[in-house]
Amino acid sequence: MFAVALRPPNLAEIVVFGIGSIYRRLDPISNGPRFVVGYQFVMNRSDIAKLPETLRTFWHGNALGPYNLLGPRSFVDRGHRIELFTYDPTIVVPDWIVRRDANEIWEAAHVLSYRKDLGRGSFALHANLFRYAMLHKLGGWWIDLDLVLLHPELPADQIYLPLETCDPPRATFSVLKFPPAHPALAEAINRCVAVGEEPLFGETGADLLTEMVVKHDLARFGHRLHDAYPIPALDIAALFDPDRCEEVQKRCADSRFIHLFNETWRRAGIPRYLGPPQGSFIDHLLLKHGFEVPEPRMEFTDLKRWTAYLTLHEEFQAALSAYRLSNEALRNQLRESETSSTIYKVFAAVGRGLRSLISKPGAAKTERS
């Protein structure tokens, strides 16, 4: 056992009971020095960020290829552990990833998929539910498979979620950290179960999480959007453009992660059996993390054509979302109006009944007697 000498705690309060047994909790009040363990071992918040972490994700669908494995590999190369949950025992998982049975988190005889709009057929719908359930049960880190770690350290915060700076703030979804059993997660699970396969794309994802952020006052834990999304979805062509590789690297310089937007690739029809254009940012990432680049390679002129419609699609989705929100607001107003009308009718009927009773001959005489 280590001897423990205590100084006033800081944001990261450390107690070490033995080798490898480190427990921490947040103390948002004190700004004093850190704990010292054994009078030699000092850990501050930045030290915690350098500790290896376990990050968890989910996959259901086609075989895992280099593009799918690039994100997890970027974490493993920096000393972290990746656990991949899947229902499919036939999916081949490399030995540097820890395979786990998704039924440990959420038993499912049927994996949910979107039934409507351009998300049709995507298992991202089930991943939404699974992410809430996993974080609620285990806590810790969730990452999408298409999230790449750009810097070694992970935040030491108990809650991590990148937010768009708007009012109210809009949550994003590809990288999250929560303590287990958080009530926002429990509510999100119930909402996902209730709607099944009815939602349009995003309704149980970022839309629902945004609602939970507002309701449970989670915006105070938010991180800047650029920390995980230095390149927006509509600019994914830049990731494949050799002429813009240096530009992308500069845009990512102060970001901790980069989200590669797997779902946008799927919608655009970017073929995963083709390698990226030589010299592109994606090419650079694959080589950096030890992957053999698929051959033959795609031509960037083809990729521009594949992604050309994305702006129109996003505009359509934004308009559709606005329509859904306004429609829901009108339905709520109608329900309130109907409720108010029903109450009015009840009171009116009671009033008429009383007036009828009082106006009956002999009513007053009966009361006097």
C-alpha positions as CSV (number, residue, x, y, z in Angstrom):
1,M,0.0,0.0,0.0
2,F,1.1,3.5,-0.7
3,A,1.2,6.2,1.9
4,V,-1.1,9.0,1.1
5,A,-0.3,12.6,1.9
6,L,-3.2,15.0,1.3
7,R,-3.0,18.6,0.2
8,P,-6.1,20.6,-0.6
9,P,-7.9,19.1,-3.6
10,N,-8.2,20.5,-7.0
11,L,-10.6,19.8,-9.9
12,A,-9.2,16.3,-10.1
13,E,-9.2,14.7,-6.6
14,I,-7.0,11.6,-6.5
15,V,-7.0,8.8,-3.9
16,V,-4.6,5.9,-4.6
17,F,-5.2,2.8,-2.5
18,G,-2.7,0.6,-4.4
19,I,-1.0,0.1,-7.6
20,G,-3.4,0.7,-10.5
21,S,-6.3,1.6,-8.3
22,I,-7.0,5.3,-9.0
23,Y,-10.4,6.8,-8.2
24,R,-11.2,10.4,-8.9
25,R,-14.1,12.8,-8.4
26,L,-14.7,16.4,-9.4
27,D,-14.3,19.2,-6.9
28,P,-15.4,22.3,-8.7
29,I,-14.8,24.6,-5.7
30,S,-11.2,24.3,-4.6
31,N,-8.2,25.6,-6.6
32,G,-5.5,24.2,-4.3
33,P,-2.6,21.9,-5.1
34,R,-3.1,18.3,-6.0
35,F,-2.9,15.2,-3.9
36,V,0.5,13.7,-3.5
37,V,0.7,9.9,-3.3
38,G,3.7,8.4,-1.5
39,Y,5.3,11.9,-1.5
40,Q,6.5,11.3,-5.0
41,F,3.6,10.6,-7.3
42,V,1.8,13.9,-8.2
43,M,-1.3,13.8,-10.5
44,N,-3.0,16.9,-11.8
45,R,-5.8,17.2,-14.3
46,S,-3.4,17.0,-17.3
47,D,-1.8,13.8,-15.8
48,I,-5.3,12.2,-15.7
49,A,-5.8,13.0,-19.3
50,K,-2.7,11.0,-20.2
51,L,-4.0,7.8,-18.5
52,P,-5.2,5.0,-20.8
53,E,-8.9,4.9,-21.2
54,T,-11.5,2.4,-22.3
55,L,-13.7,3.6,-25.2
56,R,-16.7,1.7,-26.4
57,T,-18.6,1.5,-29.7
58,F,-21.1,-0.6,-31.6
59,W,-21.2,-2.1,-35.1
60,H,-23.8,-4.1,-37.1
61,G,-23.7,-4.5,-40.8
62,N,-21.0,-5.3,-43.4
63,A,-17.5,-6.6,-42.7
64,L,-15.1,-4.1,-41.1
65,G,-12.7,-2.6,-43.5
66,P,-9.8,-0.1,-43.3
67,Y,-12.1,2.9,-43.2
68,N,-14.2,1.4,-40.4
69,L,-11.1,0.5,-38.4
70,L,-9.2,3.7,-38.8
71,G,-11.0,5.4,-35.9
72,P,-10.5,2.7,-33.3
73,R,-6.9,2.2,-34.4
74,S,-6.1,5.9,-33.8
75,F,-7.1,5.4,-30.1
76,V,-5.2,2.1,-29.7
77,D,-2.1,3.6,-31.2
78,R,-2.1,6.1,-28.4
79,G,-2.4,3.4,-25.7
80,H,-6.2,3.3,-25.2
81,R,-8.5,0.3,-25.2
82,I,-11.3,-0.2,-27.6
83,E,-14.3,-2.4,-26.9
84,L,-16.6,-3.1,-29.8
85,F,-20.1,-4.4,-29.2
86,T,-21.8,-6.4,-31.9
87,Y,-24.7,-8.9,-32.2
88,D,-23.1,-10.7,-35.1
89,P,-20.6,-13.4,-34.1
90,T,-19.4,-13.8,-37.7
91,I,-17.9,-10.2,-38.0
92,V,-14.2,-10.5,-38.0
93,V,-12.6,-8.2,-35.4
94,P,-8.8,-7.6,-35.2
95,D,-7.0,-8.8,-32.1
96,W,-6.3,-5.2,-31.0
97,I,-10.0,-4.6,-30.5
98,V,-11.9,-6.3,-27.6
99,R,-15.0,-7.9,-29.0
100,R,-18.1,-7.8,-26.7
101,D,-21.6,-9.2,-27.0
102,A,-24.1,-6.4,-27.6
103,N,-26.7,-8.5,-25.7
104,E,-24.8,-7.6,-22.5
105,I,-26.1,-4.1,-22.9
106,W,-29.3,-4.4,-24.8
107,E,-30.9,-7.8,-25.7
108,A,-32.3,-7.6,-29.2
109,A,-33.8,-10.2,-31.5
110,H,-34.2,-7.5,-34.1
111,V,-31.7,-4.6,-34.9
112,L,-33.5,-1.4,-35.5
113,S,-33.0,0.4,-38.8
114,Y,-34.5,3.6,-40.4
115,R,-37.6,2.9,-42.5
116,K,-38.0,6.4,-44.0
117,D,-36.3,9.2,-46.0
118,L,-32.6,8.9,-47.0
119,G,-31.6,7.2,-43.8
120,R,-33.6,4.2,-44.9
121,G,-31.8,0.9,-44.1
122,S,-29.2,2.5,-41.8
123,F,-28.6,0.7,-38.5
124,A,-27.6,4.0,-37.0
125,L,-31.1,4.0,-35.5
126,H,-30.2,1.1,-33.3
127,A,-26.8,2.6,-32.5
128,N,-28.7,5.6,-31.1
129,L,-30.6,3.4,-28.6
130,F,-27.5,1.3,-27.9
131,R,-25.3,4.3,-27.1
132,Y,-27.7,5.6,-24.5
133,A,-28.1,2.1,-23.0
134,M,-24.4,1.5,-22.9
135,L,-23.6,4.8,-21.3
136,H,-26.4,4.4,-18.8
137,K,-25.2,0.9,-17.7
138,L,-21.4,1.3,-17.8
139,G,-20.7,5.0,-18.0
140,G,-17.4,6.3,-19.5
141,W,-16.7,6.9,-23.2
142,W,-18.7,6.3,-26.3
143,I,-17.2,6.8,-29.7
144,D,-18.5,6.3,-33.2
145,L,-16.4,4.0,-35.3
146,D,-15.7,7.0,-37.7
147,L,-14.2,9.2,-35.0
148,V,-10.4,9.6,-35.2
149,L,-8.2,10.7,-32.3
150,L,-5.8,13.4,-33.3
151,H,-4.0,14.1,-30.0
152,P,-3.0,11.6,-27.2
153,E,-4.8,13.1,-24.3
154,L,-8.5,12.6,-23.5
155,P,-10.5,15.1,-21.4
156,A,-10.7,14.2,-17.7
157,D,-14.2,15.5,-17.4
158,Q,-17.0,13.3,-16.0
159,I,-19.2,14.5,-18.8
160,Y,-18.0,15.3,-22.3
161,L,-20.2,16.4,-25.2
162,P,-19.3,18.9,-28.0
163,L,-22.0,21.5,-28.6
164,E,-22.9,23.9,-31.4
165,T,-22.9,27.4,-30.1
166,C,-26.5,28.4,-30.7
167,D,-29.4,29.2,-28.5
168,P,-30.5,26.7,-27.3
169,P,-27.2,24.8,-27.8
170,R,-27.3,21.8,-30.1
171,A,-25.8,18.6,-29.1
172,T,-23.6,16.4,-31.2
173,F,-23.4,12.7,-31.0
174,S,-20.2,11.0,-32.2
175,V,-18.2,11.2,-29.0
176,L,-19.7,11.3,-25.5
177,K,-18.7,10.7,-21.9
178,F,-21.2,10.2,-19.1
179,P,-21.3,8.8,-15.6
180,P,-23.4,5.6,-15.3
181,A,-27.1,5.8,-14.5
182,H,-27.5,9.5,-15.5
183,P,-31.2,10.3,-15.6
184,A,-30.9,12.0,-19.1
185,L,-29.8,8.7,-20.5
186,A,-32.6,6.8,-18.9
187,E,-35.2,9.2,-20.4
188,A,-33.5,8.9,-23.8
189,I,-33.7,5.1,-23.7
190,N,-37.4,5.2,-22.9
191,R,-38.0,7.6,-25.8
192,C,-36.1,5.4,-28.2
193,V,-38.1,2.3,-27.2
194,A,-41.4,4.2,-27.5
195,V,-40.9,5.3,-31.1
196,G,-39.3,2.1,-32.4
197,E,-38.5,2.3,-36.1
198,E,-40.8,5.3,-36.8
199,P,-38.3,8.2,-36.5
200,L,-36.7,10.1,-39.3
201,F,-33.0,10.3,-39.4
202,G,-31.6,12.1,-36.4
203,E,-34.8,12.2,-34.3
204,T,-33.4,9.8,-31.6
205,G,-29.9,11.0,-32.2
206,A,-28.7,14.5,-32.0
207,D,-32.3,15.9,-31.8
208,L,-33.2,13.8,-28.8
209,L,-29.8,14.4,-27.1
210,T,-30.2,18.2,-27.6
211,E,-33.6,18.0,-25.9
212,M,-32.0,16.1,-23.0
213,V,-29.1,18.6,-22.7
214,V,-31.7,21.5,-22.3
215,K,-34.0,19.6,-20.0
216,H,-31.2,18.3,-17.7
217,D,-29.0,21.5,-17.8
218,L,-26.1,19.7,-19.4
219,A,-24.9,22.6,-21.6
220,R,-22.5,23.7,-18.8
221,F,-20.5,20.6,-19.5
222,G,-20.3,21.3,-23.2
223,H,-17.1,21.5,-25.2
224,R,-16.6,23.6,-28.3
225,L,-17.8,22.0,-31.5
226,H,-14.4,22.4,-33.2
227,D,-12.9,20.0,-30.7
228,A,-14.5,17.0,-32.6
229,Y,-15.8,18.5,-35.9
230,P,-13.1,20.6,-37.5
231,I,-14.5,19.6,-40.9
232,P,-18.3,19.8,-41.4
233,A,-20.3,17.1,-43.1
234,L,-20.9,19.2,-46.2
235,D,-17.2,19.6,-46.7
236,I,-16.2,15.9,-46.6
237,A,-14.8,16.2,-50.1
238,A,-11.9,18.1,-48.6
239,L,-10.8,14.9,-46.8
240,F,-10.3,13.3,-50.2
241,D,-8.8,16.2,-52.1
242,P,-5.0,16.0,-52.4
243,D,-4.8,19.7,-53.0
244,R,-6.4,20.5,-49.7
245,C,-4.6,18.0,-47.5
246,E,-2.4,20.7,-45.9
247,E,-5.5,23.0,-45.4
248,V,-7.3,20.2,-43.6
249,Q,-4.3,19.5,-41.4
250,K,-4.3,23.2,-40.4
251,R,-8.0,23.2,-39.7
252,C,-7.5,20.1,-37.4
253,A,-4.5,21.5,-35.6
254,D,-6.3,22.5,-32.4
255,S,-8.9,19.7,-32.5
256,R,-8.8,16.7,-30.3
257,F,-10.8,14.5,-32.7
258,I,-12.1,14.5,-36.3
259,H,-15.4,12.9,-37.2
260,L,-15.3,11.4,-40.7
261,F,-19.1,11.2,-41.2
262,N,-19.6,7.6,-42.2
263,E,-23.3,8.2,-42.7
264,T,-22.6,11.0,-45.2
265,W,-20.3,8.6,-47.1
266,R,-23.1,6.1,-47.2
267,R,-25.6,8.6,-48.5
268,A,-23.2,9.9,-51.1
269,G,-22.4,6.4,-52.3
270,I,-18.6,6.6,-51.7
271,P,-17.4,3.1,-52.3
272,R,-15.4,1.6,-49.5
273,Y,-13.6,-0.9,-51.6
274,L,-11.6,1.9,-53.4
275,G,-8.7,3.6,-51.8
276,P,-8.7,7.4,-51.4
277,P,-6.8,9.7,-53.8
278,Q,-3.1,9.5,-53.2
279,G,-1.9,12.4,-51.0
280,S,-5.3,13.2,-49.5
281,F,-5.9,13.6,-45.8
282,I,-7.7,10.2,-45.6
283,D,-4.7,8.7,-47.4
284,H,-2.4,10.3,-44.8
285,L,-4.5,8.9,-41.9
286,L,-4.5,5.4,-43.3
287,L,-0.8,5.3,-43.8
288,K,-0.1,6.9,-40.4
289,H,-2.0,4.2,-38.6
290,G,-0.5,1.3,-40.5
291,F,-3.3,0.3,-42.9
292,E,-2.7,-0.9,-46.4
293,V,-4.5,1.5,-48.7
294,P,-7.1,-0.3,-50.8
295,E,-6.4,-0.5,-54.5
296,P,-7.5,0.7,-57.0
297,R,-7.9,4.2,-55.8
298,M,-10.9,6.5,-56.5
299,E,-10.5,9.6,-58.7
300,F,-11.2,12.9,-57.0
301,T,-13.3,14.0,-59.9
302,D,-15.6,11.0,-59.3
303,L,-15.8,11.8,-55.6
304,K,-16.9,15.4,-56.3
305,R,-19.7,14.1,-58.4
306,W,-20.7,11.6,-55.7
307,T,-20.9,14.3,-53.0
308,A,-22.4,17.1,-55.2
309,Y,-26.0,16.6,-54.1
310,L,-25.2,16.7,-50.3
311,T,-25.9,20.4,-50.0
312,L,-29.3,20.0,-51.5
313,H,-30.0,17.0,-49.3
314,E,-29.0,18.9,-46.1
315,E,-31.2,21.8,-47.1
316,F,-34.0,19.4,-47.6
317,Q,-33.4,17.8,-44.2
318,A,-33.3,21.2,-42.5
319,A,-36.6,22.2,-44.1
320,L,-38.1,18.8,-43.2
321,S,-37.0,19.2,-39.6
322,A,-38.4,22.7,-39.4
323,Y,-41.7,21.4,-40.9
324,R,-41.8,18.6,-38.3
325,L,-41.1,21.0,-35.4
326,S,-43.8,23.5,-36.6
327,N,-46.2,20.6,-37.1
328,E,-45.6,19.3,-33.6
329,A,-46.1,22.8,-32.2
330,L,-49.4,23.1,-34.0
331,R,-50.5,19.6,-32.7
332,N,-49.6,20.7,-29.2
333,Q,-51.6,23.9,-29.6
334,L,-54.6,21.9,-30.9
335,R,-54.4,19.5,-28.0
336,E,-54.3,22.4,-25.5
337,S,-57.2,24.1,-27.3
338,E,-59.2,20.9,-27.3
339,T,-58.5,20.4,-23.6
340,S,-59.5,24.0,-22.8
341,S,-62.6,23.5,-24.9
342,T,-63.5,20.3,-23.2
343,I,-63.2,21.9,-19.7
344,Y,-65.3,24.9,-20.9
345,K,-68.0,22.5,-22.1
346,V,-68.0,20.6,-18.8
347,F,-68.4,23.8,-16.8
348,A,-71.1,25.1,-19.2
349,A,-73.0,21.8,-18.9
350,V,-72.8,22.0,-15.1
351,G,-73.9,25.6,-15.2
352,R,-76.9,24.8,-17.4
353,G,-77.8,21.9,-15.1
354,L,-77.7,24.2,-12.0
355,R,-79.8,26.9,-13.7
356,S,-82.3,24.2,-14.8
357,L,-82.5,22.8,-11.3
358,I,-83.0,26.3,-9.7
359,S,-85.6,27.3,-12.2
360,K,-87.8,24.2,-11.6
361,P,-91.1,25.0,-9.9
362,G,-91.0,24.1,-6.2
363,A,-87.2,24.0,-6.1
364,A,-87.1,27.1,-3.9
365,K,-89.9,25.8,-1.7
366,T,-88.1,22.5,-1.3
367,E,-85.0,24.2,-0.2
368,R,-86.9,26.4,2.3
369,S,-88.7,23.4,3.8
